[in-house]
Amino acid sequence: MLALAGDDAGLAEMERVARSIPELEPWIAVVGQHVEDRRILSAIVRAVAGSPRCLQTDIKEVIGATDGAHIANLIAYLEKGGTVVRIKYGRSYSLVLAGSSEALAPITKRPVASHRRDRKAPPLREINLSSLHYVPLPRAPMRWEDVQPGSEYGKVPEAVDFFDIHGADWRVTSVEKMPSGERPDIAFRRT
């Protein structure tokens, strides 16, 4: 931010503080990068002032820099700071100083409106549920019906009689739960 604002005194003070405190020694290189960014930002502004409408992709060669991605970031910061204006030009941007006669007024966004021409509510059609064709689905697994926090459904009651016996002389003496490893695969269950 100090480099973008052109605050050379603030950058010098930051470097002095980083050099004076041993714990801040790793930050000396970072401050050095900000000082270099200050130099590059000034060079970009001079290049744009010297040749208005120059392309952003050409700025790297004009100022003699090597990292084009870093230059693009610095140009974006200059645009956000209100120093330069980028105007779309093909696959790149042409650059002009903000407030100059070459800078175009920002394009106003088109108002977004509904595609409908009338203001009446759309007609509603009543659906007769008894005339709809449907396919009944099997019941969901019991574990899906466990009570979730905030759920409006109650827990499914446990079955008391597991089997109904009709027309036979035998009866169920006991029902035991099978271990999960011995249970048949439910995919092959016949309903």
Buried (B, 14 or more C-beta within 10 A) or exposed (E): EBBBEBBEEBBEEBBEEBEEEEEBEEBEEEBEEBBEBBEBBBBBBEBBEEBBEBBBBBBBEBBEBEEEEBBBEBBBBBBEBEBBBBBEEEEBBBBBBEEEEEBEEEEEEEEEEEEEEEEEEEEEEEEEEEEEEEEEEEEEEEEEBEEEEEEEEEEEEEEEEEEEEEEEEEEEEEEEEEEEEEEEEEEEEEE
